[in-house]
Amino acid sequence: MKELQGMLDDIDMEVHLTRHLIGKNALDDRVMAAMKQVPRHEFLPADLRYCAYSNGPAPIGCGQTISQPYMVALMSDLLMTKPADIILEVGTGSGYQSAILSGLVQHVYSVEIITELATTARKRLHKFGYNNVDIRNDDGYFGWPEHAPYDGIIVTAAAPYIPQPLIDQLRPGARLVIPVGLPFDYQALMVVEKKANGDIETRKILGVSFVPLTGEHHSQSSS
């Protein structure tokens, strides 16, 4: 499929352009194989499928977007997943990132606060056989503690600060990949690593632009 190959080529180009920021010249082969296997057009509204393989975000309804393919691939790569991992995703959206992770790990637990998106993504993932993904309609700021600790956590919306409940649910030695910043302001993609002794190490990767993480936490103090 010419459009799909074009998307993969665009991802490779973005990696080359940002290699000094991400610290590598190529993304993990497993991640790129997953990007090749998942039909991105199936995760977009019918009237937007023509742009499914463009290297940019696209609206999916309810004020939300499907992320740029390069960002999906990069965030998946930064998680450093292994086949036996149990991963938490905050912000299911269309289910596209869930589908990518489905091919990389043993199980994905995904939380989506918008009921319509959670319902649609659940049906879509089941239809296409991504049976190792469970979706919960809830406020993702608080994670999904029943299945913690996780071998990795990925957040697909920008938080004003790193949610403590997600750090608490991270297994020692695991990573949290999250965009941090305010809407219409500078946001940075961050990698948060919990060391074996429980210490937290945070690293900024590059500037990004994501829709905001929504939910109860907005009424809480970030202090």
Summary of the structure (lengths in Angstrom):
residues: 223
radius of gyration: 16.1
end to end distance: 49.6
largest distance: 50.0
contacts: 738
relative contact order: 0.13
helix: 38%
strand: 27%
